[in-house]
């Protein structure tokens, strides 16, 4: 077994896991408060990527700074989306909530194609190609930076929810919608702000990913799926769960194929676990956790 | 307003009335014996993971139709104009089938498409059932034409052809550079084309006992967004040459990861795949794109037809040029038009009979005239080895078509190029 390789894989998976956490945090926040799953999540992340890319193209400002603009624009988009679409479907049966949001995903996806074209773009940015050597290991600088900023944003969001008035209102509305309404909270506004924060999280994650991944209008869907897995795994609506889940999935997908191949070889079976089946690893973990803890790792009391 | 409730009787009444109206309205169309236009359908993955190439191919199809119409349409049928119906497979097999079904219902007499081999397989199966000719402009997997289909033809080379040419060129490079053995790692995407292309190359190397030792074979999903794990594995295997079968997104991702993880290589030589020759690859990768070689069914740089078509294409779509995909998309439509011209009919069997006798001279792409064997494969489809030198694409092999001499091994590793 090549230990250096496993360590390297675990490291890159862990760093990417930080960004996954931020993406899943947005989804979890929206679900925790409104009980709506944002199926346009990945597509909104792609919009965050394109905003950061456009700024890089026009002004040369690095995505590691312009992700803030992505966050603001996605906040506005999220706010408007909540007011115009999501707010109307809050009391619908779950199956009916899915359709408008899947529809919005298509709108985001194809409007991105109309605006920015279908080609895969890997813009040149300052840190895109730098890496740090650490003995036999290589640390990818943009990944490290994305990771650090993602963790910082996550902590800020958590502090916001705990300490500020708006944060407290959001938690109140999540806990008991009617109760919050009765004590004078503007629940509709709180919901819209909360949806905005959720999409701002995913927007900033998109900005941070620009130096790491090529962008194209159609890369969003896998991210919706992966953040959905993370959220279920961590416990629906649990923000800590989203963070921990992000790391678990990040590391598992990265080291999974290599570790399983090694196990095969250890058992004397000459089989390679193909990288095409990476997602099998995530789903396997998901199933195991759902069997042992149906509410997810950090899922609290049932509704 | 009084709302009328629809019950079974009213429904039947209305649908009968609707049926009658359409039947009456339909008569005049039947009376027009020779419609002034012939419908063919372009079915390409215009949205979804491979939308960039899908659009480029649809443009190739459309431009060919426009050019044929501008030259007076199908002359043997009174100058009938071609009309291109547009269909989108979304890069999904099931959508490919329903879209093909739709265009056939809308009256397409022949289908052209669809870039992805997996999509091609479902369309070919459907066309066989419906008895509609299907000309694959791009789609390489051998299997599609190994099913004994009567209505399916392929202008593009097969994966076997790719592997043979690849080894022919590799043999030449190894002899000229005195290389006796190569340690290689093969990577491919996990869709039908990627898998078959990878597997065929591997099989050709083993069957011919070719002195390439493939120490690793890594497969990853189409549309992957993170290749760090795969590249770490490549690094651990310490190959001389990387043989990647890729697509535009992952090709860029791979180059960047190879750079960041400082993977030392003598060369990056693709057994034949997109990703390495599109304008965006060179634009985004700059000097990192240099020295990449790709064994592709390329345009014929000295061809008259190529020069004309490319000039028009670049003018219409600034920043783009005719490449493997748009070139074959253009050629596919020309082959159909040529068959229609000789068939003098839009009946499926007449078109198939004409396609079987095709001998279409062209100098748009490398390879000789288009002619189909009994399976429907173009026997003269061929590939060239191209290389990016100083951020411009050059044909380097075969020598008779070469625009420059290939450079091997890479004189500078990726991170030594001052990007």
Interface residues (C-beta under 8 A of the other chain):
Chain A: X2 X4 X5 X8 X9 X12 X13 X16 X109 X110 X113 X118 X119 X120 X121 X122 X123 X124 X128 X129 X130 X131 X133 X138 X140 X143 X212 X213 X214 X216 X217 X218 X219 X222 X223 X253 X254 X255 X257 X258 X272 X274 X275 X276 X278 X279
Chain B: X47 X48 X49 X51 X52 X54 X55 X190 X217 X218 X219 X220 X221 X223 X225 X226 X228 X229 X230 X232 X233 X236 X248 X249 X252 X253 X256 X259 X260 X261 X262 X278 X280 X284 X285 X286 X415 X419
